Amino acid sequence: MVFLDSNVPMYIIGAPHDNRTRALAMLDRLITAGTKLVTDAEVFQEILHRYAAINRTEAIQPAFDTMSQICDQVYAVEYADVESAKSILYAYPRLSPRDAIHIAIMRRADVTDILSFDAGFDEVPGIYRITAQG
């Protein structure tokens, strides 16, 4: 199982970029291998937040569609996840709160691998970032 971070669909639907090519290649490999792809509701919130903040609301639906089509499961954010994220932030203060939520949910779901271009995940033991290097 591999958790997909919000930057994956954003690179896929965005302007040409090296990370777009890498994201598409890694997703192709994962899907071809039959890997279960998962995410959480916070990823969808991040997509809303980012595209609204940069006044690109027309990109929201394509990003949602991309995630909905490739993810086998979307985990809800529960209060226990927020409590766990708080502890994660205390232990790793350089993490963003959103990344701490993802890690909390990954731990609850026994997911150790994440496809992300965010190096912040690298500092958390037991979380293995697939770097999608081409």
Protein Blocks (a to p, Z undefined) as FASTA:
>chain_A
ZZddfklmmmmmmccdfklmmmmmmmmmmmmnopacdddfklmmmmmmmmmmnopaklmm
mmmmmmmmmpmbdcdddfklmmmmmmmmmmmmmbcfklmmmmmmmmmnopabdcdfbfkl
mmpghiacdehiZZ
